[in-house]
Amino acid sequence: MQNIPRLSSIVDHLLQQIKPANSVYIVVGELTPYTEEQLRAQWSMLVADTILAQAVLFIRLVPAEQQCMVCFQKYHPLNKETFCPQCGSLGAKIIAGEEFYLDLK
């Protein structure tokens, strides 16, 4: 299984809290290289035999959004491709989709 360092850091942070969490919310961008199944599998492995073992993991997926650097069209990339559907240019700025963080509700 691929190690997900950011998820390990989130679990380490939560384990240092005085009050254990009942629910954990993480935000993950569509462009990150991890599937929900991978995240849940590693979460289960990391929290086994800890105070977080009973915590429910909620994952919010942030859709990818890019902006063409030639025509400035904003678009959702297909298959994580960066070419612009408007002008066909390959230069794009990523606006959303790379997030990976603990959402403190």
Residue pairs with C-beta under 8 A, 6 or more apart in sequence:
1 38
1 41
1 42
1 45
2 34
2 38
3 42
4 34
4 38
4 39
4 42
6 100
6 101
7 26
7 39
7 42
7 43
7 46
8 42
8 46
10 24
10 26
10 101
10 102
11 43
11 46
11 47
11 50
11 52
13 102
14 20
14 21
14 24
14 52
14 55
14 102
15 50
15 51
15 52
20 51
20 52
20 55
21 52
21 55
22 54
22 55
22 56
23 55
23 56
23 58
23 105
24 52
24 55
24 56
24 57
24 58
24 102
25 58
25 59
25 60
25 102
25 103
25 104
25 105
26 39
26 57
26 58
26 59
26 60
26 100
26 101
26 102
26 103
27 59
27 60
27 62
27 99
27 100
27 101
27 102
27 103
28 34
28 36
28 39
28 59
28 60
28 61
28 62
28 99
28 100
29 61
29 62
29 64
29 96
29 97
29 98
29 99
29 100
30 61
30 62
30 63
30 64
30 97
31 64
31 77
31 80
31 94
31 97
31 98
32 97
32 98
32 99
32 100
36 59
36 61
39 57
39 59
40 57
40 59
43 57
47 53
47 55
60 103
62 96
62 97
62 99
63 76
63 96
63 97
64 76
64 77
64 80
64 94
64 96
64 97
65 74
65 75
65 76
65 94
65 95
65 96
65 97
66 74
66 75
66 76
66 77
66 82
66 92
66 93
66 94
66 95
66 97
67 73
67 74
67 75
67 92
67 93
67 95
68 74
68 75
68 84
68 86
68 87
68 89
68 91
68 92
69 89
69 91
69 92
69 93
70 84
70 87
70 89
70 91
71 84
71 86
71 87
71 89
73 84
73 85
73 86
73 87
74 95
75 84
75 85
75 86
77 92
77 97
78 85
82 90
82 91
82 92
83 89
83 90
83 92
84 90
84 92
